[in-house]
Amino acid sequence: MCGIVGYCGARRASEILLEGLRRLEYRGYDSAGLCVPEDRRLRIFKKCGRIRDLRRIVPDTLTATSGIGHTRWATHGEVTDENAHPHADCGGDLAVVHNGIIENYSVLKAKLESEGHSFRSTTDSEVIAHLISSFYDGDLERAVKDATPLLKGTYGIVCIHRAEPGRLVGARNGSPLVLGVGDGEVFLASDVTAVLAHTKQVVYLEDGEIVSVSADEYRTTDPSDRPVEKKIEHIGWELEEIEKGGFPTFMEKEIFEQPRSIERALRGRLDRTNATAHLGGLNLSGKQLLDIERVKIVATGTSYHAGLVGTYLLESISRIPCTAELSSEVRYRNPIVERNTLYFVLSQSGETADTLYALRELKRKVATVLGICNVVGSTIARESDGGVYIHSGPEIAVASTKAFTSQLSVLYLFSLLMGRMRHLSFEQGAEVLERLEETPELVAKALDQHAHIRSLARKYSGARDFLFLGRGVNYPVALEGALKLKEISYIHAEGYSAAEIKHGPIALINETTPSMFLVPNDRLRDKIISNMKEVKARQGKVIAVVADGDEEIGEIADDVITVPNTHRLMYPFLMVVPLQLFSYYCARELGRNVDQPRNLAKSVTVE
């Protein structure tokens, strides 16, 4: 969601901050701003709109070598210049940028107003600047330490004071904050992508920690004001990975990266000698794995859909009961943690607030919780009992694509591992391995249909409503297809089990509401064909995604997209690709901003 960048060093801070904010555009935002200490005062520039709009109002003459910047995604207060960050205290001596939500801001605001503070914005964030200012007595770090215990809610904050121009102070509680350590310069950011152009050496702050930063040092303390020795970690991503690489958008690039990202998720984890998988980060012994009686997957959005596919895999391949649940529901339902139950939490960013809070609630109930994440060093990765990185590389577009198929890859590996321990023969395990190994090549072949899919998008992008229908392991793929179309094209879409069409959704069928059917070559194919005929009988338009060589479907459907033949359980890898491309090309036809759709954010770090 909102993005933070801070800098202390020897270079012009305004350029560093603007570049860092540009790197954070993918998180979603509606306004941006920065603050630098110049001529013994703080100069604040902020503007609704894009980073380029902010750049136009920032003078080229600024020489300050420290400062803070922010991209805002509105939660409290409308999208206005006044509500953009940074926010300053009454005298303009102190400025702060903030990610998160302050739940008790109205109480704090009333108290501060009674003490003579006047507010310029309608945000919850401005209260932080006034609160810290009320404690300031020549030591910014001390003022932050005195103020933050009074804040209820989530925050990642960085602040600067006119009297201490070469120092930044950051604090974290529930919203990510990372320190970048360079040569004679130090960065603070909400995301490593903001600092990757300058350093790969980072330090992750934990909740409750406060960091004081200057150009050549940093100091971290815990909530009890005790020094904390922090480990410097190395970021393995390359700068080129967060560039478009010749593609017009990040989303298209990431869709076409899937053959390679799936390969990375599988690399080093296939044990051909024993026809099983190797997942070293689980931190569970063979006996502990054998004792597992059920698995529960907790996630939101696209990760939840990957988790739903995982339920089919674990029950089909491993014969272990498995369910998937929405993170937001788990936290507030007072979940019952059963003996010998393993929990997986899925999150691309590893910072998704609902999933993180669900993880913490499960761990309070002494559950064993493993994470499946993409971002190394993320909060979920650090707080889980163990887990697996999906290694899909940076995913910049708001709508997730390659992370979905990489999460599937890990769930297939875990299902194979558990299946081989319990009932799969060597030959059966070897077949699953073989099918996994050929998947990247088959996904590449599915991507070859892009020109045909683009032509279908031109034909159907004018539709106001869409249905996506699948059965079995491809039912969650239908849900994911509907989500993608909604996210980036703003066309209303719903995903259903094809078997459910006559239990309500068939009332929506008419000549202007197309239906996208997923029809793999499996035992449910004939059932889905019957559902297609029900739609056709009511003048509904049908697009079918089918396996190569299925000519019968072409006689029923209005349009057909083909994918390679594969094992029945491997079709989600292939079926999702045309849906991603179809959604993408529909959005492009409609002139949408596919990388940064309206109202959406990449990493949802607030409830």
PyMOL commands that set and color helices and strands:
alter all, ss='L'
color gray80, all
select helices_A, chain A and resi 13-23+25-27+51-57+105-114+126-135+140-150+192-194+239-242+250-256+258-266+280-282+286-290+301-318+327-332+353-364+379-383+402-422+426-447+450-460+472-489+498-503+505-508+525-536+551-554+568-589
alter helices_A, ss='H'
color red, helices_A
select strands_A, chain A and resi 3-8+31-38+41-48+66-72+87-88+94-102+153-161+164-173+178-181+186-189+201-204+210-214+217-221+233-234+270-271+276-277+294-299+322-326+341-347+368-373+386-389+465-470+492-497+515-519+542-547+559-563
alter strands_A, ss='S'
color yellow, strands_A
deselect
rebuild
show_as cartoon
